[in-house]
Amino acid sequence: MRKSISIIIVLMILVGCSTVPITGRKRVNMVSDAEILPASFAQYEGFLKEHKLSDDRKMTNEIQNVGMRISRSVDKFMRANGMTSEADSYRWEFNLIVDDAVNAWCMPGGKVVFYTGILPICRGTDGIAAVMGHEVAHAFAKHGQERMSTAMIQQGVGLGVAIGTSNKNAKTQQIWNTVYGLGSGVGMLAYSRTHETEADKLGMVFMIMAGYQPEEAINVWIRMSERGGQAPPEFLSTHPSNETRIKNLKAYLPTAIEQARKYNN
């Protein structure tokens, strides 16, 4: 059983292994842009139809202006580093919706939504740039595609467990399925935290490249931590703790400045 599971994992990883630019992290991506982007764009349009767009033109314009400045920096980087076809596939769009949730997100292909509830945390243009850089980084690093790919691997391994234990008694099968379920669940959470940390770092680089103050990325998470509330243990969360993010961003700031200087030349 272990052998069959290992073969499944190795084959799937070899098929889709690539590297995230700037951070150099190895990723598994078995989902092409042609497969995911049309669905992403359609889902984004559907979301906008079901939610109220802000009628605050000044704030909406600021969100869109910051988004375009950062996305232009990312586009410039991609075209200067042999990623022209990928740059051509993005359809950058930035919208502000009326919702008290402290949230923002970016879908594959560059479709970004800010919620009005996150604006007090941003507290100004550089704070918006910090959140925007983070969200744009998710699309740049193809985190959505990678999560779909890891879900495919998870399903494949689950099938391997089922096949490998098919000749065992019911109790043994249940034990293996439980162990796999718990282990894979925690593993996927850790994968999500890896994406968040990477987006924090890339986002800081991108906001510097676009001319914004990177220290505000740290301040955003300081303000986020001041909101209070009981957070789950970090190993059971999809996101690193606020304290971890603050510590990581402070440590990464000199590197982000160096990387931005390197890629802006």
Secondary structure, DSSP 8 states (H G I E B T S, - for coil): -HHHHHHHHHHHHHHHEEE-TTT--EEE----HHHHHHHHHHHHHHHHHHS-B---HHHHHHHHHHHHHHHHHHHHHHHHTT-HHHHHH---EEEEE---S--EEEETTTEEEEEGGGHHHH-SHHHHHHHHHHHHHHHHTTHHHHHHHHHHHHHHHHHHHHHHTTTS-HHHHHHHHHHHHHHHHHHHHHHHHHHHHHHHHHHHHHHHHTT--THHHHHHHHHHHTT------GGGSSS--HHHHHHHHHHHHHHHHHHHHHHH-
